[in-house]
């Protein structure tokens, strides 16, 4: 169903019409009843605050949604509620400016504004997690680089779910996994063309595989082995480790792009969400070394 919805949306000539269509495809979750959602509007950005009933004080997550930098479907409230519940943390989900109306670096500028706002309004960087899925995972990695190079206090941890890491290189999984994923190569290229100029594809803030990855906070990445981005994510992890970065990558066998959205409907999604909470407990609340676990499908 997801693949059919994305194909239908991108076939529409009017991006605003496509957004309305995706908003109509609503995926709900019991987690919505477990969080309080409050709109937040600041001078330079907007978003929503998610505070769960099982909140453990101290940890704040700055979350960036996926959608190819072009879409922010209403169903994301349900997905972000699942993450808030699993992480037992307050989440501020940024509603960043979208392409094609707004090109790079508009989205990163909004992310920096939101990050600074959280720090200025009481969030402690040592208890702050930057996270995102798909394009939002890409944005989370870009924010790490921007914060480091701007001498901003680094977050305690970054969590990236199925992040695009290289928009230029064609890896085998890009075409080899098209039959098992709900996004494909043409769609990825379409979103990239909306997001930035072709001359910018090697910009480290767009394709972080080309970045200097030294001196970054710990990074925790999840992906499915059946998604088109799998090889590019693995290449990014290998490059990061070769530079001494503290990065852990866990892949779930036979799962597709951002499989976490299936929530309690899939055992693998439930386990991946649980692991996000566990890693935040270990690396932020308890400050322990991350341990990679087996992620083979049961």
C-alpha positions in Angstrom: 0.0 0.0 0.0 2.8 2.4 0.9 4.5 2.0 -2.5 1.2 2.6 -4.3 0.5 5.7 -2.3 4.0 7.2 -3.0 3.7 6.4 -6.7 0.3 8.1 -6.9 1.5 11.2 -5.0 4.5 11.7 -7.2 2.4 11.3 -10.4 0.5 14.4 -9.4 1.7 17.5 -11.0 0.8 19.7 -8.1 2.9 19.0 -5.0 0.2 20.6 -2.7 -2.4 18.2 -4.1 0.0 15.4 -3.5 0.4 16.5 0.1 -3.3 16.6 0.6 -3.6 13.1 -0.8 -0.9 11.7 1.5 -2.6 13.4 4.4 -5.7 11.4 3.6 -3.8 8.1 4.1 -3.9 8.1 7.8 -2.1 5.5 9.9 -3.2 5.5 13.5 -1.7 3.9 16.6 -2.7 3.4 20.2 0.4 5.4 21.1 -1.5 8.6 20.1 -3.6 8.3 23.2 -0.5 8.0 25.3 1.0 11.4 24.4 0.0 15.0 24.7 0.7 16.9 21.4 1.1 20.6 21.5 1.8 22.9 18.4 4.8 25.2 18.8 5.2 28.3 16.7 8.4 30.4 16.9 9.6 33.4 14.8 11.8 31.3 12.6 10.3 27.8 12.8 7.4 25.7 13.9 6.7 22.1 15.1 5.0 20.0 17.7 5.9 18.9 21.2 5.1 15.3 22.1 5.1 14.5 25.8 4.3 10.9 26.8 2.5 9.7 29.9 5.4 7.5 30.7 7.9 10.3 30.4 11.2 10.0 32.2 12.5 13.5 32.9 15.7 14.7 31.5 16.0 13.5 27.9 14.7 15.7 25.0 14.7 14.5 21.4 14.8 16.9 18.4 13.1 14.9 15.7 13.1 15.4 11.9 10.4 13.7 9.9 11.0 11.9 6.6 9.1 12.4 3.3 11.9 13.1 0.8 12.2 16.7 2.2 8.9 17.3 0.4 6.1 15.7 2.4 5.0 15.7 6.1 1.9 13.5 6.2 -0.4 13.7 9.1 0.3 10.1 9.9 3.6 11.2 11.3 1.9 12.1 14.5 1.3 8.4 15.1 4.8 7.4 14.3 6.4 10.1 16.4 4.1 9.1 19.3 5.5 5.6 19.0 9.0 6.9 19.3 8.2 9.1 22.2 6.6 6.1 24.0 9.6 3.9 23.3 12.2 6.6 24.2 10.3 7.7 27.3 11.4 11.3 26.4 10.0 14.6 25.4 10.1 15.1 21.6 10.1 18.3 19.7 9.2 17.4 16.1 10.4 20.1 13.7 8.0 21.1 10.8 10.9 22.3 8.6 10.4 24.1 5.3 9.7 21.7 2.4 11.0 21.3 -1.1 10.5 22.0 -4.0 9.4 25.4 -2.7 12.4 25.6 -0.4 15.8 24.2 -1.5 18.8 23.3 0.6 19.9 24.7 3.0 16.5 25.9 4.2 15.8 22.7 6.0 19.2 22.7 7.8 18.7 26.4 8.7 15.4 25.5 10.4 17.1 22.6 12.2 19.8 24.8 13.6 17.2 27.4 14.8 15.2 24.6 16.5 18.4 23.2 18.1 19.5 26.6 19.4 15.9 27.2 20.7 15.9 24.0 22.7 19.3 24.9 24.2 18.1 28.4 25.1 14.9 27.2 26.7 16.5 24.8 29.1 17.4 21.6 27.3 20.8 20.3 28.4 23.0 19.3 25.5 24.2 16.3 27.5 20.6 15.0 27.6 19.7 16.1 24.0 19.2 13.5 21.2 18.9 14.5 17.6 17.0 12.0 15.6 15.1 11.4 12.3 14.0 9.0 9.7 14.7 8.9 6.0 15.3 12.5 4.9 15.0 13.4 8.5 17.9 11.0 9.3 19.9 12.8 6.7 19.1 16.1 8.3 20.1 14.7 11.7 23.5 13.8 10.4 23.8 17.2 8.7 23.0 19.0 11.9 25.8 17.1 13.7 28.3 18.4 11.2 26.9 21.9 11.3 26.9 22.0 15.1 30.5 20.7 15.2 31.7 23.2 12.6 29.8 26.1 14.3 31.3 25.2 17.7 27.8 24.6 19.2 27.4 22.3 22.2 27.1 18.8 20.7 24.0 16.6 21.4 24.6 13.4 23.4 23.5 11.1 20.6 22.1 11.0 17.1 19.6 8.4 16.0 19.2 8.0 12.2 16.6 5.6 10.8 17.1 4.6 7.1 19.0 7.8 6.3 20.1 8.7 2.8 23.9 9.2 3.1 25.1 9.5 -0.5 22.8 11.0 -3.2 25.4 10.7 -6.0 26.8 7.1 -6.0 24.7 4.2 -7.4 25.1 1.3 -5.0 23.9 -2.3 -5.9 21.0 -2.2 -3.5 19.6 1.0 -5.1 18.3 -1.2 -8.0 18.7 -4.6 -6.5 16.2 -4.0 -3.6 13.6 -2.1 -5.6 11.2 -5.1 -5.6 11.4 -5.4 -1.8 11.2 -1.7 -0.9 8.3 0.8 -1.1 10.6 3.5 -2.5 12.6 3.1 -5.7 15.5 4.8 -7.5 13.4 7.1 -9.7 11.6 8.4 -6.6 14.9 9.0 -4.8 16.2 10.9 -7.8 13.0 12.9 -8.0 13.2 14.0 -4.4 16.9 14.8 -4.8 16.1 17.1 -7.8 13.5 18.9 -5.8 15.9 19.3 -2.8 19.1 20.6 -4.3 21.0 21.3 -7.5 22.9 18.4 -9.1 26.2 20.3 -8.5 25.5 20.1 -4.7 25.2 16.3 -4.5 28.7 15.9 -3.1 28.1 18.6 -0.5 28.9 16.9 2.9 25.8 18.5 4.4 23.7 16.7 1.7 25.7 13.5 1.2 27.4 13.0 4.6 29.5 10.1 3.3 31.8 12.8 1.9 32.2 14.6 5.2 35.0 14.7 7.8 33.2 12.5 10.4 35.8 13.0 13.2 34.8 14.6 16.4 31.0 13.8 16.2 28.8 12.6 19.0 27.8 8.9 19.0 25.6 7.9 16.1 23.1 5.0 16.2 21.7 3.9 12.8 18.9 1.4 12.0 17.8 0.2 8.6 16.3 -2.8 6.8 18.5 -5.1 4.7 15.8 -5.1 2.0 15.8 -1.3 1.4 17.3 0.5 -1.6 19.5 2.6 0.7 21.1 -0.3 2.5 24.4 -0.4 0.7 24.9 3.4 0.9 24.2 3.3 4.6 26.7 0.5 5.1 29.3 2.5 3.1 28.7 5.5 5.3 29.1 3.5 8.5 32.4 1.9 7.1 33.8 5.4 6.2 32.8 6.8 9.6 34.4 3.9 11.5 37.6 4.3 9.4 37.7 7.9 10.7 37.3 6.8 14.3 33.7 7.9 14.6 31.6 6.3 17.3 28.8 4.7 15.2 26.7 1.6 15.5 24.6 0.2 12.7 21.9 -2.4 13.2 20.1 -3.9 10.3 16.9 -5.9 10.3 16.8 -8.7 7.8 14.1 -8.6 5.1 12.8 -5.3 6.2 12.2 -2.2 4.0 12.7 1.5 4.3 11.6 3.0 7.7 9.9 -0.3 8.7 9.4 1.2 12.1 6.2 2.8 10.9 4.4 -0.5 11.2 4.7 -0.2 15.0 2.9 -3.0 16.9 1.8 -4.6 13.6 5.2 -6.1 13.0 7.5 -7.8 15.5 10.6 -6.3 13.8 9.2 -2.8 14.1 8.4 -3.3 17.8 11.9 -4.6 18.5 13.5 -1.7 16.6 11.6 0.8 18.5 12.4 -0.9 21.8 16.1 -0.8 20.8 15.9 3.0 20.3 14.7 3.4 23.8 17.3 1.0 25.1 20.2 2.8 23.3 19.0 6.2 24.7 18.9 4.6 28.1 22.5 3.3 27.7 24.1 6.2 25.9 22.3 9.2 27.4 20.7 8.3 30.7 23.4 5.9 31.9 26.3 6.9 29.6 27.4 3.3 28.8 29.0 1.8 25.7 26.6 0.8 23.0 26.3 -3.0 22.3 25.2 -4.2 18.9 22.5 -6.9 19.1 21.4 -9.5 16.7 18.7 -8.1 14.4 17.8 -11.2 12.4 14.1 -11.7 11.8 12.6 -14.3 14.2 
